[in-house]
Amino acid sequence: MLQLMKPSGVSASYRFLPSLGSLWWKRPQQFLFRVIVVAALVLLALQSNAAAKPDYEVHPGGIELVLPVGKRADDVISVSANERQRVQFAVKGPSSSTEYSTTGHVSSRRIKATFGALGRIDVRMRLAPYQPDPPHRGRCKGRAPLYQEGTYGGTIEFAHQKDVPEISVKRGRVYFERRFRQVCKRQRPVFKLGGKNGLKHKLEVGFLTVSGKSEGHSVVLEASILALKGNPARSTGSLSVVGYERREAVRIAKMTDASIDHDSFDMSGHGEIPETVSVALPKPFAGHAFYSHSPGSPQNWTGDLSVELPGADRISLTGPGFSAVFCRGSLIAKFEPCL
């Protein structure tokens, strides 16, 4: 049994953890690549429609509570809850994660939820406010987030699973964030793309989305890659697979990811027909998959690619129940079917 009392060495910076539904926060390389891809798409969109008037984006409000439970080797174990009365118990590692989610009772004073035979959470909290952030200036309008920190006492118990140790926790720290609705003007780039020889003539971005059912899981595979048109061997990107299942009222998401390059995610040359992608990845993946598409024909996804998700048997990523969509190009309109 893993007996955990008050976690030590956890600073107030824990309050800035993103939602546990965002499964990239422990993977800085994947996150950095996604930032690069998003930045490239934004720049390309602005270049293709430079005369468009600036528009706005709305960030809705909400609350989140995070309770660090402890660590096991490289895994971080935590509980989180939000204003939608969802409670999550998560184990996150460098390249994989498992999250159990269910409906419970959530307030700034108490979190209570039952995960069936898996475990239960029933804790009461005492929170103290931080000095509020100064009012927002510049492109955003709305109240700054409110942070609080404190302690909890009660019970966090989970039975041993393949990817989760037995957990029994009575007290620890809690971090609370309340976000208010904000309206922000979209940012413009601070540099130019370089005219005829600009970014869109040198870069190509590819997105692959595969979905289907396998061994009792609803499976989603997503891959994104950035390549130089003149030197595709220098491509880089990331691929992730999430398997979803449900046990009574508990939703379980198991995820693993991997870096990809020209060798593991080989796209056909620009403009070639049929358009193809060959996928072959190291452990915990096995086998390979092949995507192909010609104008006027269905998109095909074949092969024997499979993956071993954390705490689960190996599941197939190809077969009759799977479908794939692949988009590539340097114009933002090309990606509308994939986004």
N, C-alpha and C positions, 0 to 999 in steps of 0.2 A: 504493500500500500504506500502510496506517496502522500505523506502527511505534510501539509503546508500550512504554516501559521501566517503571520503578517509578512508579506513580501518585503524584502529588503532591497535597497539600492534602486528603488523606483522613484524617479524624480517627477516633478510637476509637468515636465514636458510630455508625459504620457497622455495628457489631456488633448494633445494635438493628433492622436491616432485617428486616421480616417475610419469610416464605417467598416465594420468587419465584413460587410458585403463586398468591399473593395479588396480583392484578393491579391493585390500587387504590392502592398506596403512593405513586405519583407523581401522584395526582389528588386533592388535598385537598378540593375542592368536592364531588366524588362521595362521598368518605369521610365528610365532615361530614353530608351528607344521609342516608347510610345509618345513621350514628349516631343522628340524629334519629328516623328511622323505627323503628329497633330500640328506642330509648327509649320511643317512643310505644306500641309493641306491648307492651312489658313493663309499662308503667303501666296499660294497658287490661286486661291479663290479671290484674294484681293487684287492680284495682278490681272486676272481675267475679267474683273468687274471693278476697275479702279474708280469709275465715276459714280458708283453706287453710294447712296447716302448712308452714314453710319447708323446701325441699328442697336438694339439693346438686348441684354440677356437678363433673365430673372432667376434669382437664387431663392428658393422657398425656405422658410424657417423650419425649425425642428429642434428636438432635443436628443442627446445621446449620453448614456452612462457607460463607463468602461471600468471594469473591475479586474485588475491584473491578478491572476491566480498563481502563476509561477512559471518555471522553466523546466524542461526535461531535455538534456543535451542541447540541440540547436532549436528545439521547438518552444514557442511561446504559447502558454495556455491562458485564456481569458474569457470573461463573460462580458457581454454588452447588451444594451436594451435601448429602445427608442420610443418616440411618442406614438408610434403605431401599435404599441403593446406587443411588439415582437421581442423575444429574448433569445440570444444566441450564446452557445457555448462553442468555443473554437480552439483548435490546435493548429498553429501555423509554423511551418518550417521554411528553410531557405528556398525550396522549389516545390513545395506541396502544402496542402492544407485540408482540414476537415472541419465543417461547421454544422452543428445541430441547431435548428431553429424551430421555435414554437410560439404560440400565443400565450401570454401571461398577463400578470398585473404589474404595471410599471408606473411609478410616480417618483418624485424627487425624494421620497422617504422610504420607499419599499420596492423590491423586485421579488415577485413570486411566480414560479412557473414549474410545471411538471413535464418531464420528458419521457413519460411512461417508464418502462423497465430500465431505460438508460440512466436516469438520474433525476434530481430535482434541485431547485434553487429557491431559497426563502431567506432573504436578508433584509435588515432594516439599516438605514443610512443616516448619517449626520454630516451635513455639508456646511462649509463656510465659504463665503464669496471671496473672489479675488478682486483686486482693484480693477474696475472696468477699463476696457480699452478706450482710447480717445475716439471721438466721432470720426467717421469715415470722411475723407476728403478726396477730391478728384473724380474718378469715373464712376464711383458707386454711391448710391444714396440708400440710407437705411441704418438702423442701429447696429453697433458693433456686437459681436458675440459676447455672451456672458459665461464666465467660467467659475466653477466651484470645485472644491476638493474636500475630502473628509475621510471618514472611516465607515466600515460596515461590520455588522455582526449578525450571525445566524448560521445558515447551513448551505453549503455548496457540495453536493455529493453526486458522483458519477461512477457507475460500474466500469470495470475494466473492459475495454474493447481492443480489437487488434491494433488500432493506431492511437489509443488513448489509455493512459494508466488509470488505476483506481484513484479517485480524487475525494478528499475529505478536508474541507476548509471551513473554519469557523469565523475568521475575522481577517480584515485587510484594508487596503486603501481603495478609495473610489474617486473617479474623476468625472465631472459633469460639464457638459457644454450645451448651451442654448443658443441657437442661431436664429436671427430674425430675418424676415424677408428683405432682400436687397435687389435693387434694380441697377444694373451696371452697363455703361456704354462699352461696346466691344472695342478691344484694343487694336490699334494699328501698328504695323511693323515700323521700326525705327531705322530701317535701312532699305535700299533698293535692291532689286533682284538682278539687274544687269542687262536689260534690253534684250536684243536678239539672242544673245548667248547666256541668258539668265537661267535661273534655277529650273524652270519647267523643261528646258531643253537638255538638261543633264541628268535629272533624277527621274526615277520611275518607282511608284509605290504599288505594291500588290497586297490585296486582302483576300483571304480564303476563309469561308465559313462553312462548316459541315455539321449537320444535325441528324439525329436518328435515335433509335432505341436499341439497347444491347444488354443482355443479361439482367433485365429488371431495372436498368438505368435509362433515364433520358440523357442523352449525351450531346454536348456542344463542343466542337473543336474550332478554335479561332487562330488564325495565323496572320501576321502582318510583317512585311519585309520591305526594305528600302534598298534600291540598287542604283548604281551609276550605269547609264545606258552604254557608255563607252567601255565599261569594265565590269560586267555583271558578276565576275568572280569576287568582287569586293562587297557583295550584298550582305546585309545584316538585319536581323529581326528577332521575333519571338513567337512562340506557339504555345497555346494552353488548351487543356482539355478539362472540362468539368462534367462530372457524372452526378445526376440528381436522382434521389430516390425518396420514398416516403414510408415511414413506419408509424401507422396510426396517425396521430396529429403532429408528428415530428417530421420536418423536412431536412434532409441530409444532403449536403453538397461536398463532394470530394474532388479536389483539383490538383493537377500537376502541370508544370510548364517546362519549357526548354528553349534554349537559344537556337536560332536557325541561321544558316548561311547558304551559299551557293551549292555546297555539297549535300546538305540535308533537305533543301527546298529549292529544287532546280526548275526554274521557269524557262519555257521556250523563248526563243529570240523575239525581239520586238517586231510585231506584225506578222509572225509566222502563223500559218493555218495548217492543221488545227492548233489551237492554243493549248499548251500542256503544262502541268506541274507534276514533278516527281518528288515524293516525300519519303524519306528514310531517316529515322531518328535513333539515337542511342538509348540505352536503358533509362527509364523503365518502359520505353517503347520497344516494339519488336515488329519485324516485317516491314512492308512498304505499301504505299498507296499511289495511285496514278489518277490525275485529273486530266480530262480532255474535253474540248469543245470546239465545234465548227459552227459558223453562222447558219441559222435555220435548223440546227439540231439540238437535242437535249444535252445538258451538261452531265458528263459521266464521271463517276467516282468509283474506282475499282481497286482491288488488291487484298492484302491480308494484314494490314496495319492493325496493331492492338496496343493496349497500354495497361499497366498495372497501377491502379489508383491506390492511394493510401488506405490500408485496412480493408481492401476489397480484392476479389479475384480478378484475373486478367479479363478485360472486356474488349470486344472487337470494335473497330472504328470504321469498318467498311461492311458492305453487305446490302441486301435488298431494301432494308429499312432506312438507308441513309441517303441524303441528298446534299449536294455541294453547290456553292455559288462562289465564283472567283472574279474579282475585278482588278484591273491594273490600268495604269496610265499616269499622265501628269496633268490631267485636267480634272477639276473637282467633280464635274458632272459624271465622270466615269464610275465614281464610287457610290452613287446614289443607291443602287440595288444592294450594296453590301453594308451600308451604314444604318 
